[in-house]
Amino acid sequence: MLLKRCQFHFNGGANSKEEKSAGHKILGECRGLHAIQRVRESTIHVEARRGRTSHQKMESYPAVYEEQNDSTKQQERHYYLLSELQTLVKDLPSSFQQRLSYTTLSDLAQALIDGTVYDIVQGLLDIQHLTERNLYNQRQKLHCEHRALKQDLVRKHKEALQVCKSHNLAVMKANQQGETEALEIRVREEQRMMDEKIVVEMDQKVIDQQNTLEMAGVPGFYITTNPQELTMQINLLELILKLQQKESQSGVLS
């Protein structure tokens, strides 16, 4: 994932009981739908903003003063955002600092002026967390199923050995060993298929994030699998999230 890529972990114990799981699933789906709707609305807002300039030109002359006033405020905010981004960039590795030119940072500051991109990024983050939780739960469920199968097989083998005649013992142990090995092969194959499914879904989420941010006009975002470009996009998102946090704490986004 582009956003907080280390959020998803394959390891770890289950953290909810079965009855809690159903409630969490319903709540998670509601949050996910809300996040998706927020991303859609924010993207539509960006498109509307792009067409606003041509519409404003058709308004009456008294509106010119207000437009100039708004323009001045936008310029001031653009300067503030650009200055903050230039400060935050200093924390990145030098190799990435060199790639983030003044023009790129200026374009990014322009995209952040009205706060719409903040909403889009937050929506993508919510969707990503929902996806990660869902994939984690699927893998935990498979792990529990495998554990139950192994325990059941061990129990059956133990019961069979207790009633087995001594002259059949060697044959039975050989058969049980074959059953155990067959189950291990099945478990490994199902785990491999699950992990491949997880990778595919996570890769698709990266594409969805890249596409959404590109449509929103955020510089540096387009669909790519190039590792260096992906790292650059992650760094850009970190800049956006840090700047959003700073503005929220200062009350600018209240």
C-alpha positions in Angstrom: 0.0 0.0 0.0 1.1 3.6 -0.6 -0.3 4.7 2.7 1.4 3.3 5.8 2.5 0.2 4.0 3.6 -1.6 7.2 0.1 -1.4 8.7 -0.7 -5.0 7.5 0.9 -7.9 9.2 0.7 -11.6 8.5 1.6 -12.6 12.1 -0.2 -12.1 15.3 -3.0 -13.7 17.3 -6.7 -13.2 16.9 -7.9 -10.1 18.7 -11.6 -10.7 18.9 -14.1 -13.4 19.7 -16.6 -14.8 17.2 -19.5 -12.7 18.5 -17.4 -9.5 18.3 -16.2 -10.3 14.8 -19.7 -10.0 13.3 -20.2 -6.6 14.9 -16.8 -5.4 13.8 -17.5 -6.6 10.2 -20.7 -4.6 10.0 -19.1 -1.5 11.5 -16.1 -1.9 9.2 -18.3 -2.2 6.1 -20.2 1.0 7.2 -16.9 2.9 7.7 -15.6 1.6 4.4 -18.7 2.7 2.5 -18.5 6.1 4.2 -14.8 6.4 3.2 -15.5 5.4 -0.4 -18.3 8.0 -0.6 -16.0 10.6 0.9 -13.4 10.0 -1.7 -15.9 10.1 -4.5 -17.4 13.4 -3.2 -13.9 14.9 -2.8 -12.9 13.9 -6.3 -16.1 15.4 -7.8 -15.3 18.6 -5.8 -11.9 18.8 -7.4 -13.4 18.5 -10.9 -16.0 21.2 -10.0 -13.2 23.4 -8.8 -11.3 23.1 -12.1 -14.4 24.4 -14.0 -15.1 27.2 -11.6 -12.8 29.7 -13.2 -14.6 29.7 -16.5 -18.0 30.1 -14.7 -16.8 33.0 -12.6 -15.8 35.0 -15.7 -19.5 35.2 -16.6 -20.4 36.8 -13.3 -21.1 40.5 -12.9 -18.4 43.2 -12.4 -19.0 43.7 -8.6 -17.7 40.2 -8.1 -14.3 41.2 -9.4 -13.2 42.6 -6.1 -14.2 39.5 -4.3 -12.3 37.4 -6.8 -9.2 39.5 -6.3 -9.5 39.2 -2.6 -9.9 35.4 -2.9 -6.9 35.3 -5.2 -4.8 37.2 -2.7 -5.8 34.8 0.1 -5.1 31.8 -2.2 -1.6 33.2 -3.0 -0.9 33.7 0.7 -2.0 30.1 1.5 0.0 28.8 -1.4 3.1 30.5 -0.1 2.5 29.2 3.4 1.9 25.6 2.2 5.0 25.7 -0.1 7.1 27.0 2.8 5.9 24.2 5.0 6.5 21.6 2.4 10.1 22.8 1.8 10.7 22.5 5.6 9.2 18.9 5.7 11.2 17.8 2.7 14.4 18.3 4.6 13.6 15.2 6.7 13.6 13.0 3.6 16.7 11.2 2.3 18.9 13.5 0.1 18.3 11.3 -3.0 14.5 12.1 -2.8 15.1 15.7 -1.9 16.9 16.2 -5.2 13.9 14.8 -7.1 11.4 17.1 -5.4 12.0 20.2 -7.4 10.6 23.7 -6.5 8.0 23.2 -9.3 6.8 19.9 -7.9 6.4 21.3 -4.4 4.7 24.4 -5.8 2.2 22.2 -7.7 1.6 20.1 -4.6 1.0 23.2 -2.5 -1.5 24.4 -5.2 -3.3 21.1 -5.0 -3.6 21.3 -1.2 -5.0 24.9 -1.0 -8.7 24.1 -0.4 -8.1 21.0 1.7 -9.9 18.7 -0.7 -6.9 16.5 -1.2 -6.6 16.0 2.6 -10.1 14.5 2.5 -9.3 12.3 -0.4 -6.1 11.0 1.3 -7.9 10.4 4.6 -10.7 8.5 2.7 -8.0 6.3 1.0 -6.4 5.7 4.3 -9.7 4.5 5.8 -10.4 2.2 2.9 -6.9 0.8 3.1 -7.2 0.1 6.8 -10.5 -1.7 6.2 -8.9 -3.8 3.4 -6.0 -4.7 5.6 -8.2 -5.7 8.4 -10.4 -7.8 6.1 -7.4 -9.6 4.6 -5.9 -10.2 8.0 -9.1 -11.7 9.3 -9.3 -13.9 6.2 -5.8 -15.3 6.9 -6.5 -15.7 10.6 -9.7 -17.6 9.8 -7.7 -20.0 7.4 -5.0 -20.4 10.1 -7.7 -21.4 12.7 -9.3 -23.9 10.2 -5.9 -25.5 9.6 -5.2 -25.7 13.3 -8.6 -27.4 13.9 -7.9 -29.9 11.0 -4.5 -30.8 12.5 -5.9 -31.2 16.0 -8.8 -33.4 14.7 -6.4 -35.6 12.7 -4.1 -36.1 15.8 -7.2 -37.0 17.9 -8.4 -39.6 15.3 -4.9 -41.1 15.0 -4.6 -41.4 18.8 -8.0 -43.1 19.1 -7.1 -45.5 16.3 -3.8 -46.5 17.8 -5.5 -47.3 21.1 -7.7 -50.0 19.5 -5.2 -51.2 16.9 -4.0 -54.8 17.1 -0.3 -55.2 17.5 0.2 -57.0 14.2 -1.4 -54.1 12.4 0.4 -51.3 14.2 3.3 -50.8 11.7 0.8 -50.5 8.8 -1.4 -48.1 10.7 1.5 -45.9 11.7 2.6 -45.7 8.1 -0.9 -44.8 6.9 -1.2 -42.2 9.6 2.2 -40.7 8.6 0.9 -40.5 5.0 -2.3 -38.7 6.1 -0.3 -36.2 8.2 2.0 -35.4 5.3 -0.9 -35.0 2.9 -2.6 -32.6 5.3 0.7 -30.6 5.6 0.9 -30.3 1.8 -2.8 -29.1 1.7 -2.1 -26.6 4.4 1.0 -25.2 2.7 -0.9 -24.9 -0.6 -3.9 -23.2 0.8 -1.6 -20.7 2.7 0.3 -20.0 -0.5 -2.9 -19.3 -2.4 -4.2 -17.1 0.4 -0.9 -15.1 0.4 -1.0 -14.7 -3.3 -4.6 -13.4 -3.1 -3.5 -10.9 -0.4 -0.6 -9.6 -2.6 -3.0 -9.2 -5.6 -5.5 -7.3 -3.5 -2.9 -5.1 -2.0 -1.4 -4.3 -5.4 -4.8 -3.4 -6.7 -5.3 -1.0 -3.8 -2.0 0.7 -4.8 -3.3 1.1 -8.3 -6.7 2.5 -7.0 -4.8 5.0 -4.8 -2.5 6.1 -7.6 -5.5 6.5 -10.0 -7.6 8.5 -7.5 -4.8 10.9 -6.6 -3.9 11.4 -10.3 -7.5 12.2 -11.0 -7.5 14.7 -8.1 -4.5 16.5 -9.7 -1.9 15.6 -7.1 1.5 15.9 -8.8 3.7 12.8 -8.9 0.9 10.3 -8.9 0.2 8.0 -11.8 -0.1 4.2 -12.2 3.3 2.6 -11.9 5.1 -0.4 -10.5 8.6 1.2 -10.6 10.0 0.8 -7.1 11.7 4.2 -7.1 8.5 5.9 -8.3 6.5 4.1 -5.6 8.9 5.2 -2.9 8.6 8.8 -4.2 4.8 8.6 -4.1 5.0 7.2 -0.5 7.2 10.2 0.4 4.7 12.6 -1.1 1.9 11.1 0.8 3.9 11.3 4.0 4.4 15.0 3.3 0.7 15.5 2.8 -0.2 13.6 6.0 2.3 15.5 8.1 1.2 18.8 6.8 -2.5 17.9 7.4 -1.6 16.9 11.0 0.2 20.2 11.5 -2.7 22.3 10.2 -5.2 20.3 12.2 -3.2 20.9 15.4 -2.8 24.6 14.7 -6.6 24.9 14.0 -6.2 25.9 10.3 -8.5 23.0 9.3 -11.0 23.3 12.1 
